[in-house]
Structures are given as structure tokens and as C-alpha cells.
Amino acid sequence: MNIVAVNYHLYKPYNLRCRCCFATFRDVHGSLAVADALRLLRLLRDAGCEKLTFAGGEPTLHSRFGEILAEARRLGFVTCAVTNGARLANILEGQASDLDWLGFSIDSAREEVQAALGRGSGDYVQKTLALVDEARRRGVRIKLNSVVTRLTWEENMSELVRRVRPARWKVPRSPIP
């Protein structure tokens, strides 16, 4: 049996306080040493894995994310990172060619709702849209992740979705009541 796609939760730390995040990993402490992370990539590729999605926490916060991403590209993976954009500008500037996809988490088009959900302090949507534009300009395909919560379930996000123009849109419901 081939493992076609893997979500690799590279790094547990996160820079925001997203209330609807499922990736709490209370039993995980730290992260793999870089040598082990690179070895894992090779093992996954040898097992037939074709697509690797870096997630977290926030993968761009890992001090050697660029190195790990470059190795994934060198090994021939289709690469993706699910990000809130924390340190994405640097990755896009130096390594956009190592990314096939970026998944951006935007749960509401309204900044005050994003802040209430723990994503930023009032300029999250604006910053994310700028990163979407830059990623697209550099040839990276865009996914949009929008968690449906009690604060967003009635919101019409069609204008935001038209603005982002994602190739894929993932819309799970929130694990919080």
C-alpha cells in the first residue's frame, strides 16, 4: 500500500491563539532533530508518498523550515504548507519555487471576527490577502481553509472567496461548540 499524501505536523509552536484549532498535540513535546526530519522525508518518499503538506502549529516558525522544504522539493514531493503567514514572506522571497501549494486559514472576511477567533489583532485578513497575492505572483497555487464556527456560520464569504480565487476551499466545522 502506497502512502500518497502525508500531513507532516513539523512544528508544534504557534504564534496565534486560534480558538478553533484541532492541532493541540498535548502529548507532543518539541520536534524532530533536523537530521531525523530529513530522514523521515526520505523514508516517506521511499514508501511512495507523493505529496507532503507541512502543517503545525505554524511550520514557518521552525528555524530550519527552508532547509526541510528544499529537501522535500529535491526528493520530488508535491509540496504544500498550511500557514497563517507568520514568516511566509521570507520563504516566498527565497524559496517560492520549492512550494506547489499554500493553504491559508481565513475563517471570516471580517477582521473583528478573525480577532475574536484568535487570529491576529485586526489586520489578519489584510495581511493574508497580501501573502496570497505574492504567492500567486510567484506561481504557488492557493488553498483556502475556513472553519465554520458559531461566529461565522451565517457569514456570506463569497466576496472573500472571489478575491482569494483558491484552487481548493476546505470548509470544516469547528470542534468547539
matplotlib code that plots the C-alpha trace (Angstrom):
import matplotlib.pyplot as plt

x = [0.0, 1.4, 1.0, 0.1, -0.2, 1.0, 0.2, 3.5, 3.0, 6.5, 6.5, 4.1, 4.7, 2.1, 2.2, -1.6, -4.3, -6.8, -9.8, -10.9, -7.6, -7.7, -3.9, -3.2, -1.0, -0.8, 1.3, 4.0, 7.0, 9.5, 10.1, 12.4, 16.0, 16.6, 18.6, 15.7, 13.2, 15.3, 15.5, 11.7, 11.3, 13.4, 11.5, 8.2, 9.4, 10.7, 7.3, 5.7, 4.5, 4.0, 2.5, 3.8, 1.8, 3.7, 1.4, 1.8, 1.5, 3.0, 5.6, 7.2, 8.2, 10.6, 14.1, 15.1, 11.8, 13.5, 16.1, 13.4, 11.2, 14.2, 14.9, 11.2, 11.4, 14.8, 13.2, 10.4, 7.4, 4.5, 4.8, 2.3, 2.4, -0.7, 0.2, -1.1, 1.8, 3.9, 7.2, 6.0, 7.3, 10.9, 10.1, 8.3, 11.2, 13.8, 12.1, 8.7, 9.9, 10.0, 6.3, 3.5, 0.6, -0.1, -3.1, -4.2, -6.6, -9.2, -12.4, -14.1, -13.7, -14.3, -11.2, -13.1, -14.3, -10.8, -9.5, -12.3, -11.4, -7.8, -6.3, -4.5, -5.4, -7.3, -5.3, -5.1, -7.3, -5.5, -2.0, -3.1, -4.6, -1.2, 0.6, -2.0, -1.2, 2.5, 2.3, 0.2, 2.6, 5.4, 3.4, 2.2, -1.3, -3.7, -6.0, -8.3, -9.2, -12.2, -13.5, -17.2, -18.0, -20.8, -19.4, -19.2, -21.9, -24.2, -21.5, -21.5, -17.9, -18.4, -16.7, -13.6, -13.5, -13.7, -10.9, -8.7, -9.6, -8.5, -8.0, -9.4, -11.5, -11.8, -14.6, -14.8, -17.0, -15.4, -14.6, -15.7, -19.4]
y = [0.0, 3.4, 6.4, 9.0, 12.2, 13.0, 15.9, 16.4, 18.4, 19.7, 22.0, 22.4, 26.0, 28.5, 32.3, 32.9, 31.7, 30.2, 29.0, 26.5, 24.8, 21.0, 20.6, 20.9, 17.8, 17.9, 14.7, 16.1, 17.8, 19.5, 18.5, 16.1, 17.0, 18.3, 15.2, 13.0, 15.2, 14.9, 11.1, 11.0, 12.8, 10.1, 7.3, 8.8, 9.2, 5.6, 4.4, 6.0, 9.3, 11.9, 14.9, 16.4, 19.1, 20.9, 21.9, 22.6, 24.6, 27.0, 25.4, 28.7, 29.3, 26.3, 27.8, 25.4, 25.1, 26.4, 23.6, 20.9, 22.3, 22.4, 18.7, 17.8, 19.5, 17.9, 14.5, 15.2, 15.8, 17.9, 20.4, 22.4, 24.4, 25.3, 28.6, 31.7, 33.5, 34.2, 34.0, 33.3, 36.4, 35.2, 31.8, 33.3, 35.6, 32.9, 29.6, 30.0, 27.5, 24.9, 25.3, 24.0, 24.9, 27.2, 26.7, 29.9, 29.8, 32.6, 31.9, 35.2, 38.2, 40.4, 41.4, 41.7, 38.1, 36.9, 38.6, 37.1, 33.7, 34.3, 35.0, 38.3, 41.6, 43.3, 43.1, 39.3, 39.2, 42.2, 40.6, 37.2, 38.6, 40.3, 37.0, 35.3, 37.8, 37.4, 33.6, 33.6, 36.1, 33.6, 30.6, 29.0, 27.5, 28.6, 26.7, 28.4, 26.8, 28.3, 26.8, 27.3, 28.4, 29.9, 33.3, 32.6, 30.1, 32.8, 34.9, 35.2, 34.8, 34.8, 38.2, 37.0, 33.7, 35.5, 37.8, 34.8, 32.6, 29.4, 26.3, 24.4, 25.5, 23.4, 24.2, 22.0, 22.8, 23.9, 21.3, 24.0, 24.4]
z = [0.0, -1.0, 1.2, -1.4, 0.8, 4.3, 6.5, 8.4, 11.6, 11.5, 14.5, 17.4, 18.4, 17.1, 17.2, 17.4, 19.7, 17.3, 19.3, 16.7, 16.2, 16.4, 16.3, 20.1, 20.3, 24.1, 24.1, 21.8, 23.2, 20.9, 17.3, 15.5, 15.1, 11.6, 10.6, 11.7, 9.9, 6.7, 7.2, 7.6, 4.3, 2.6, 4.2, 3.2, -0.4, -0.4, 0.8, -2.2, -0.7, -3.5, -1.7, 1.6, 3.4, 6.2, 9.0, 12.7, 14.9, 12.4, 10.1, 9.1, 12.7, 12.5, 12.3, 9.6, 7.7, 4.5, 4.6, 5.2, 2.4, 0.0, 0.7, 0.1, -3.3, -4.1, -3.3, -5.8, -3.5, -4.4, -1.5, 0.5, 3.7, 5.7, 7.3, 9.0, 7.2, 10.2, 8.4, 4.9, 3.2, 3.6, 2.3, -0.7, -1.4, -1.3, -1.9, -3.7, -6.3, -3.5, -2.9, -5.1, -2.8, 0.2, 2.4, 4.1, 7.1, 6.8, 8.8, 8.3, 6.0, 9.0, 10.9, 14.2, 13.9, 13.0, 16.1, 18.2, 16.9, 18.0, 14.5, 14.8, 16.3, 13.5, 10.3, 9.7, 6.6, 5.0, 5.7, 4.5, 1.2, 0.5, 1.0, -1.2, -3.9, -3.5, -3.6, -6.7, -8.4, -7.7, -9.2, -6.0, -6.0, -3.3, -1.0, 1.4, 4.8, 6.5, 9.8, 10.3, 13.9, 15.8, 14.9, 11.1, 10.2, 8.8, 7.1, 3.3, 2.3, -1.4, -1.9, 0.0, -1.9, -5.2, -4.0, -3.0, -6.0, -4.4, -6.4, -3.4, -0.5, 2.6, 5.0, 8.1, 11.1, 14.3, 17.1, 19.7, 20.5]

ax = plt.figure().add_subplot(projection="3d")
ax.plot(x, y, z, "-o")
ax.set_aspect("equal")
plt.show()
